[in-house]
């Protein structure tokens, strides 16, 4: 287990170690050639003390992750079973909790810069428990999909449902060269309500309340 404790001024128990590392912006990437990279029952905990006296804690539980090959210009099967737990404790002691499970399966390919290429991954995200401001997220599930080829982001999508009803979806696709990086991608989103938005907002301590988003966005790199 790795625990990172961050104070309200942004310093953490890793600050002195990070400051001791020599700057090396132009250093080449290490050469990797790993077979069967596996982690079971790992956990990373981030505790953050806020200026108003409240506290946020995010736990990433790596129940099981296996990647057949990791390295430059290598491709291999990916299997991941993880959990994310977000706990917010207010100054008055009231707690808000959001627990998610995440499962991914597919093939992961990396280029010479260790960026994704020739990758196809599908998966599911599910709200396992939710209390306080996030209590209406119980029953939310999402289908994840990623397909990327050299020079093209074919599809990155997340389709959410809550108790069998649509709770929003988002899709990003378009030409993209990660090595440059250059690209022109279009993100389209439909009915992104609070159940959808709070999956990301909870980690940052944000409640989107009654926000609903529809539309599209073109991004040029």
ZADO-1210 file (C-alpha; in nm, 4 decimals, padded with zeros to 6 digits):
<atoms>
<atom x="00.0000" y="00.0000" z="00.0000" code="UNK" pos="1"/>
<atom x="00.1200" y="00.3492" z="-00.0874" code="UNK" pos="2"/>
<atom x="-00.0256" y="00.6397" z="00.1125" code="UNK" pos="3"/>
<atom x="00.0192" y="01.0011" z="00.0028" code="UNK" pos="4"/>
<atom x="-00.0779" y="01.2706" z="00.2537" code="UNK" pos="5"/>
<atom x="-00.1195" y="01.6231" z="00.1167" code="UNK" pos="6"/>
<atom x="-00.1618" y="01.9269" z="00.3407" code="UNK" pos="7"/>
<atom x="-00.3645" y="02.2360" z="00.2609" code="UNK" pos="8"/>
<atom x="-00.0546" y="02.4184" z="00.1268" code="UNK" pos="9"/>
<atom x="00.0004" y="02.1495" z="-00.1383" code="UNK" pos="10"/>
<atom x="00.3032" y="01.9830" z="00.0217" code="UNK" pos="11"/>
<atom x="00.2962" y="01.6097" z="00.0891" code="UNK" pos="12"/>
<atom x="00.4975" y="01.3303" z="00.2458" code="UNK" pos="13"/>
<atom x="00.6580" y="01.2849" z="-00.0982" code="UNK" pos="14"/>
<atom x="00.7674" y="01.6474" z="-00.1403" code="UNK" pos="15"/>
<atom x="01.1215" y="01.6126" z="-00.0040" code="UNK" pos="16"/>
<atom x="01.1850" y="01.3009" z="-00.2149" code="UNK" pos="17"/>
<atom x="01.0536" y="01.4650" z="-00.5318" code="UNK" pos="18"/>
<atom x="01.2658" y="01.7744" z="-00.4720" code="UNK" pos="19"/>
<atom x="01.5771" y="01.5574" z="-00.4351" code="UNK" pos="20"/>
<atom x="01.5387" y="01.4131" z="-00.7837" code="UNK" pos="21"/>
<atom x="01.7742" y="01.5743" z="-01.0371" code="UNK" pos="22"/>
<atom x="01.6028" y="01.7609" z="-01.3227" code="UNK" pos="23"/>
<atom x="01.6297" y="01.5659" z="-01.6466" code="UNK" pos="24"/>
<atom x="01.3825" y="01.7017" z="-01.9035" code="UNK" pos="25"/>
<atom x="01.5867" y="01.5730" z="-02.1992" code="UNK" pos="26"/>
<atom x="01.6685" y="01.2294" z="-02.0619" code="UNK" pos="27"/>
<atom x="01.5671" y="00.9415" z="-02.2880" code="UNK" pos="28"/>
<atom x="01.2924" y="00.7062" z="-02.1806" code="UNK" pos="29"/>
<atom x="01.4097" y="00.3836" z="-02.0170" code="UNK" pos="30"/>
<atom x="01.4061" y="00.0787" z="-02.2408" code="UNK" pos="31"/>
<atom x="01.1289" y="-00.1535" z="-02.1243" code="UNK" pos="32"/>
<atom x="01.0725" y="-00.5133" z="-02.2267" code="UNK" pos="33"/>
<atom x="00.8509" y="-00.6759" z="-01.9656" code="UNK" pos="34"/>
<atom x="00.6511" y="-00.9947" z="-01.9917" code="UNK" pos="35"/>
<atom x="00.3497" y="-01.0706" z="-01.7739" code="UNK" pos="36"/>
<atom x="00.3332" y="-00.7599" z="-01.5538" code="UNK" pos="37"/>
<atom x="00.0975" y="-00.8464" z="-01.2669" code="UNK" pos="38"/>
<atom x="-00.0252" y="-00.6699" z="-00.9533" code="UNK" pos="39"/>
<atom x="-00.2706" y="-00.8153" z="-00.7023" code="UNK" pos="40"/>
<atom x="-00.4264" y="-00.6543" z="-00.3947" code="UNK" pos="41"/>
<atom x="-00.2362" y="-00.3273" z="-00.4348" code="UNK" pos="42"/>
<atom x="-00.3669" y="00.0018" z="-00.3001" code="UNK" pos="43"/>
<atom x="-00.2833" y="00.3710" z="-00.3420" code="UNK" pos="44"/>
<atom x="-00.4371" y="00.6169" z="-00.0938" code="UNK" pos="45"/>
<atom x="-00.4384" y="00.9958" z="-00.1342" code="UNK" pos="46"/>
<atom x="-00.5450" y="01.1993" z="00.1688" code="UNK" pos="47"/>
<atom x="-00.5860" y="01.5734" z="00.1252" code="UNK" pos="48"/>
<atom x="-00.6498" y="01.8251" z="00.4001" code="UNK" pos="49"/>
<atom x="-00.8506" y="02.1244" z="00.2763" code="UNK" pos="50"/>
<atom x="-00.8072" y="02.4867" z="00.3917" code="UNK" pos="51"/>
<atom x="-01.1582" y="02.4955" z="00.5449" code="UNK" pos="52"/>
<atom x="-01.0805" y="02.1987" z="00.7679" code="UNK" pos="53"/>
<atom x="-01.2584" y="01.9369" z="00.5581" code="UNK" pos="54"/>
<atom x="-01.0768" y="01.6314" z="00.4229" code="UNK" pos="55"/>
<atom x="-01.0867" y="01.4339" z="00.0984" code="UNK" pos="56"/>
<atom x="-00.9574" y="01.0803" z="00.0596" code="UNK" pos="57"/>
<atom x="-00.9284" y="00.8812" z="-00.2620" code="UNK" pos="58"/>
<atom x="-00.8393" y="00.5113" z="-00.2606" code="UNK" pos="59"/>
<atom x="-00.7401" y="00.3173" z="-00.5718" code="UNK" pos="60"/>
<atom x="-00.7587" y="-00.0569" z="-00.5087" code="UNK" pos="61"/>
<atom x="-00.5780" y="-00.2665" z="-00.7701" code="UNK" pos="62"/>
<atom x="-00.7531" y="-00.5961" z="-00.7059" code="UNK" pos="63"/>
<atom x="-00.5843" y="-00.7492" z="-01.0083" code="UNK" pos="64"/>
<atom x="-00.4045" y="-00.6157" z="-01.3122" code="UNK" pos="65"/>
<atom x="-00.2234" y="-00.8178" z="-01.5738" code="UNK" pos="66"/>
<atom x="-00.0506" y="-00.6915" z="-01.8892" code="UNK" pos="67"/>
<atom x="00.1093" y="-00.9591" z="-02.1075" code="UNK" pos="68"/>
<atom x="00.3772" y="-00.7281" z="-02.2522" code="UNK" pos="69"/>
<atom x="00.4945" y="-00.3775" z="-02.1595" code="UNK" pos="70"/>
<atom x="00.7599" y="-00.1902" z="-02.3558" code="UNK" pos="71"/>
<atom x="00.8501" y="00.0049" z="-02.6647" code="UNK" pos="72"/>
<atom x="00.6611" y="-00.1180" z="-02.9738" code="UNK" pos="73"/>
<atom x="00.5088" y="-00.4108" z="-02.7837" code="UNK" pos="74"/>
<atom x="00.1488" y="-00.5335" z="-02.7712" code="UNK" pos="75"/>
<atom x="-00.0193" y="-00.7598" z="-02.5203" code="UNK" pos="76"/>
<atom x="-00.3434" y="-00.8553" z="-02.3507" code="UNK" pos="77"/>
<atom x="-00.4732" y="-00.6294" z="-02.0722" code="UNK" pos="78"/>
<atom x="-00.6955" y="-00.7358" z="-01.7820" code="UNK" pos="79"/>
<atom x="-00.7775" y="-00.5003" z="-01.4974" code="UNK" pos="80"/>
<atom x="-01.0045" y="-00.5291" z="-01.1950" code="UNK" pos="81"/>
<atom x="-00.9935" y="-00.2186" z="-00.9761" code="UNK" pos="82"/>
<atom x="-01.1955" y="-00.0175" z="-00.7297" code="UNK" pos="83"/>
<atom x="-01.2091" y="00.3547" z="-00.6541" code="UNK" pos="84"/>
<atom x="-01.3399" y="00.4875" z="-00.3241" code="UNK" pos="85"/>
<atom x="-01.3884" y="00.8606" z="-00.2610" code="UNK" pos="86"/>
<atom x="-01.4557" y="00.9813" z="00.0935" code="UNK" pos="87"/>
<atom x="-01.5246" y="01.3450" z="00.1786" code="UNK" pos="88"/>
<atom x="-01.5464" y="01.4518" z="00.5408" code="UNK" pos="89"/>
<atom x="-01.6892" y="01.7980" z="00.6142" code="UNK" pos="90"/>
<atom x="-01.5877" y="02.0190" z="00.9044" code="UNK" pos="91"/>
<atom x="-01.9044" y="01.9201" z="01.0940" code="UNK" pos="92"/>
<atom x="-01.8126" y="01.5520" z="01.0563" code="UNK" pos="93"/>
<atom x="-02.0668" y="01.4677" z="00.7856" code="UNK" pos="94"/>
<atom x="-01.9289" y="01.2117" z="00.5412" code="UNK" pos="95"/>
<atom x="-02.0008" y="01.1634" z="00.1722" code="UNK" pos="96"/>
<atom x="-01.8892" y="00.8432" z="00.0034" code="UNK" pos="97"/>
<atom x="-01.8725" y="00.7177" z="-00.3555" code="UNK" pos="98"/>
<atom x="-01.7399" y="00.3708" z="-00.4387" code="UNK" pos="99"/>
<atom x="-01.6844" y="00.2480" z="-00.7948" code="UNK" pos="100"/>
<atom x="-01.5685" y="-00.0753" z="-00.9540" code="UNK" pos="101"/>
<atom x="-01.3794" y="-00.0804" z="-01.2850" code="UNK" pos="102"/>
<atom x="-01.3116" y="-00.3761" z="-01.5127" code="UNK" pos="103"/>
<atom x="-01.1146" y="-00.3582" z="-01.8393" code="UNK" pos="104"/>
<atom x="-01.0239" y="-00.6232" z="-02.0968" code="UNK" pos="105"/>
<atom x="-00.8537" y="-00.5985" z="-02.4332" code="UNK" pos="106"/>
<atom x="-00.5214" y="-00.5506" z="-02.6056" code="UNK" pos="107"/>
<atom x="-00.2769" y="-00.2719" z="-02.5220" code="UNK" pos="108"/>
<atom x="-00.0043" y="-00.1646" z="-02.7636" code="UNK" pos="109"/>
<atom x="00.2648" y="00.0958" z="-02.6925" code="UNK" pos="110"/>
<atom x="00.4806" y="00.2932" z="-02.9366" code="UNK" pos="111"/>
<atom x="00.8462" y="00.3929" z="-02.9017" code="UNK" pos="112"/>
<atom x="00.7470" y="00.6710" z="-02.6590" code="UNK" pos="113"/>
<atom x="00.5392" y="00.4303" z="-02.4464" code="UNK" pos="114"/>
<atom x="00.2160" y="00.5915" z="-02.5676" code="UNK" pos="115"/>
<atom x="-00.0858" y="00.3807" z="-02.6749" code="UNK" pos="116"/>
<atom x="-00.1103" y="00.2459" z="-03.0290" code="UNK" pos="117"/>
<atom x="-00.2917" y="-00.0513" z="-03.1850" code="UNK" pos="118"/>
<atom x="-00.5070" y="-00.0732" z="-02.8733" code="UNK" pos="119"/>
<atom x="-00.8611" y="-00.2015" z="-02.8301" code="UNK" pos="120"/>
<atom x="-01.0087" y="-00.2058" z="-02.4802" code="UNK" pos="121"/>
<atom x="-01.3625" y="-00.2493" z="-02.3468" code="UNK" pos="122"/>
<atom x="-01.4878" y="-00.2421" z="-01.9933" code="UNK" pos="123"/>
<atom x="-01.7468" y="-00.1521" z="-01.7350" code="UNK" pos="124"/>
<atom x="-01.7658" y="00.0983" z="-01.4529" code="UNK" pos="125"/>
<atom x="-02.0252" y="00.0551" z="-01.1786" code="UNK" pos="126"/>
<atom x="-02.1296" y="00.2572" z="-00.8739" code="UNK" pos="127"/>
<atom x="-02.1155" y="00.0101" z="-00.5869" code="UNK" pos="128"/>
<atom x="-02.2057" y="00.2494" z="-00.3057" code="UNK" pos="129"/>
<atom x="-02.3003" y="00.6169" z="-00.2761" code="UNK" pos="130"/>
<atom x="-02.4062" y="00.8292" z="00.0207" code="UNK" pos="131"/>
<atom x="-02.4715" y="01.1944" z="00.0979" code="UNK" pos="132"/>
<atom x="-02.4710" y="01.4256" z="-00.2044" code="UNK" pos="133"/>
<atom x="-02.4029" y="01.1285" z="-00.4330" code="UNK" pos="134"/>
<atom x="-02.6772" y="00.8980" z="-00.3012" code="UNK" pos="135"/>
<atom x="-02.8826" y="00.9190" z="-00.6220" code="UNK" pos="136"/>
<atom x="-02.5925" y="00.7620" z="-00.8145" code="UNK" pos="137"/>
<atom x="-02.6726" y="00.4151" z="-00.6804" code="UNK" pos="138"/>
<atom x="-02.7562" y="00.1948" z="-00.9787" code="UNK" pos="139"/>
<atom x="-02.5344" y="00.3823" z="-01.2260" code="UNK" pos="140"/>
<atom x="-02.3265" y="00.1680" z="-01.4646" code="UNK" pos="141"/>
<atom x="-02.1207" y="00.2601" z="-01.7685" code="UNK" pos="142"/>
<atom x="-01.9870" y="00.0811" z="-02.0744" code="UNK" pos="143"/>
<atom x="-01.6341" y="00.1875" z="-02.1727" code="UNK" pos="144"/>
<atom x="-01.4750" y="00.1466" z="-02.5146" code="UNK" pos="145"/>
<atom x="-01.1373" y="00.2504" z="-02.6585" code="UNK" pos="146"/>
<atom x="-00.9940" y="00.1865" z="-03.0046" code="UNK" pos="147"/>
<atom x="-00.6775" y="00.3596" z="-03.1239" code="UNK" pos="148"/>
<atom x="-00.4593" y="00.3009" z="-03.4272" code="UNK" pos="149"/>
<atom x="-00.1430" y="00.4852" z="-03.5372" code="UNK" pos="150"/>
<atom x="-00.2507" y="00.8361" z="-03.6384" code="UNK" pos="151"/>
<atom x="-00.6159" y="00.7877" z="-03.5507" code="UNK" pos="152"/>
<atom x="-00.8297" y="00.7816" z="-03.2405" code="UNK" pos="153"/>
<atom x="-01.1065" y="00.5580" z="-03.3730" code="UNK" pos="154"/>
<atom x="-01.3248" y="00.5682" z="-03.0645" code="UNK" pos="155"/>
<atom x="-01.3214" y="00.6552" z="-02.6971" code="UNK" pos="156"/>
<atom x="-01.6681" y="00.6340" z="-02.5493" code="UNK" pos="157"/>
<atom x="-01.8547" y="00.6014" z="-02.2226" code="UNK" pos="158"/>
<atom x="-02.2272" y="00.5210" z="-02.2189" code="UNK" pos="159"/>
<atom x="-02.3984" y="00.5495" z="-01.8817" code="UNK" pos="160"/>
<atom x="-02.7248" y="00.4043" z="-01.7574" code="UNK" pos="161"/>
<atom x="-02.9056" y="00.4239" z="-01.4230" code="UNK" pos="162"/>
<atom x="-03.1459" y="00.1434" z="-01.3383" code="UNK" pos="163"/>
<atom x="-03.1807" y="00.0676" z="-01.7093" code="UNK" pos="164"/>
<atom x="-03.2382" y="00.4295" z="-01.8178" code="UNK" pos="165"/>
<atom x="-02.9898" y="00.6415" z="-02.0144" code="UNK" pos="166"/>
<atom x="-02.7758" y="00.8657" z="-01.7933" code="UNK" pos="167"/>
<atom x="-02.5646" y="01.0248" z="-02.0675" code="UNK" pos="168"/>
<atom x="-02.2923" y="00.9331" z="-02.3121" code="UNK" pos="169"/>
<atom x="-01.9761" y="01.0842" z="-02.4538" code="UNK" pos="170"/>
<atom x="-01.7641" y="00.9903" z="-02.7549" code="UNK" pos="171"/>
<atom x="-01.4292" y="01.1237" z="-02.8788" code="UNK" pos="172"/>
<atom x="-01.2769" y="01.0361" z="-03.2167" code="UNK" pos="173"/>
<atom x="-01.0664" y="01.1781" z="-03.4971" code="UNK" pos="174"/>
<atom x="-00.7109" y="01.1889" z="-03.6361" code="UNK" pos="175"/>
<atom x="-00.4494" y="01.1935" z="-03.3600" code="UNK" pos="176"/>
<atom x="-00.0726" y="01.1406" z="-03.3689" code="UNK" pos="177"/>
<atom x="00.0403" y="01.0917" z="-03.0089" code="UNK" pos="178"/>
<atom x="00.4071" y="01.1043" z="-03.1054" code="UNK" pos="179"/>
<atom x="00.3840" y="01.4632" z="-03.2357" code="UNK" pos="180"/>
<atom x="00.1294" y="01.5309" z="-03.0760" code="UNK" pos="181"/>
<atom x="-00.1030" y="01.6627" z="-03.3458" code="UNK" pos="182"/>
<atom x="-00.4661" y="01.5928" z="-03.4146" code="UNK" pos="183"/>
<atom x="-00.8177" y="01.7156" z="-03.4680" code="UNK" pos="184"/>
<atom x="-01.0693" y="01.5359" z="-03.2529" code="UNK" pos="185"/>
<atom x="-01.4408" y="01.5791" z="-03.2082" code="UNK" pos="186"/>
<atom x="-01.6020" y="01.5151" z="-02.8702" code="UNK" pos="187"/>
<atom x="-01.9789" y="01.4708" z="-02.8751" code="UNK" pos="188"/>
<atom x="-02.1850" y="01.4431" z="-02.5585" code="UNK" pos="189"/>
<atom x="-02.5521" y="01.3838" z="-02.4952" code="UNK" pos="190"/>
<atom x="-02.7558" y="01.4215" z="-02.1764" code="UNK" pos="191"/>
<atom x="-02.4532" y="01.4442" z="-01.9473" code="UNK" pos="192"/>
<atom x="-02.6352" y="01.4856" z="-01.6168" code="UNK" pos="193"/>
<atom x="-02.5058" y="01.4875" z="-01.2604" code="UNK" pos="194"/>
<atom x="-02.4881" y="01.1081" z="-01.2396" code="UNK" pos="195"/>
<atom x="-02.2411" y="01.1143" z="-01.5261" code="UNK" pos="196"/>
<atom x="-02.0464" y="01.4292" z="-01.4364" code="UNK" pos="197"/>
<atom x="-02.0065" y="01.3438" z="-01.0687" code="UNK" pos="198"/>
<atom x="-01.8054" y="01.0320" z="-01.1517" code="UNK" pos="199"/>
<atom x="-01.5184" y="01.2690" z="-01.2276" code="UNK" pos="200"/>
<atom x="-01.6291" y="01.5539" z="-01.0020" code="UNK" pos="201"/>
<atom x="-01.6309" y="01.3426" z="-00.6866" code="UNK" pos="202"/>
<atom x="-01.2523" y="01.2925" z="-00.6996" code="UNK" pos="203"/>
<atom x="-01.2034" y="01.6700" z="-00.7149" code="UNK" pos="204"/>
<atom x="-01.4704" y="01.7319" z="-00.4508" code="UNK" pos="205"/>
<atom x="-01.7174" y="01.8863" z="-00.6984" code="UNK" pos="206"/>
<atom x="-02.0938" y="01.8259" z="-00.7025" code="UNK" pos="207"/>
<atom x="-02.2455" y="01.9226" z="-01.0400" code="UNK" pos="208"/>
<atom x="-02.5987" y="01.9257" z="-00.8919" code="UNK" pos="209"/>
<atom x="-02.8576" y="01.9770" z="-01.1720" code="UNK" pos="210"/>
<atom x="-02.6092" y="02.0406" z="-01.4567" code="UNK" pos="211"/>
<atom x="-02.6958" y="01.8808" z="-01.7937" code="UNK" pos="212"/>
<atom x="-02.4696" y="01.9062" z="-02.0999" code="UNK" pos="213"/>
<atom x="-02.5483" y="01.8410" z="-02.4667" code="UNK" pos="214"/>
<atom x="-02.3382" y="01.9322" z="-02.7690" code="UNK" pos="215"/>
<atom x="-02.0018" y="01.8771" z="-02.9360" code="UNK" pos="216"/>
<atom x="-01.6513" y="02.0185" z="-02.9176" code="UNK" pos="217"/>
<atom x="-01.3725" y="02.0175" z="-03.1761" code="UNK" pos="218"/>
<atom x="-01.0178" y="02.0022" z="-03.0382" code="UNK" pos="219"/>
<atom x="-00.7153" y="02.0844" z="-03.2547" code="UNK" pos="220"/>
<atom x="-00.3656" y="02.0069" z="-03.1309" code="UNK" pos="221"/>
</atoms>
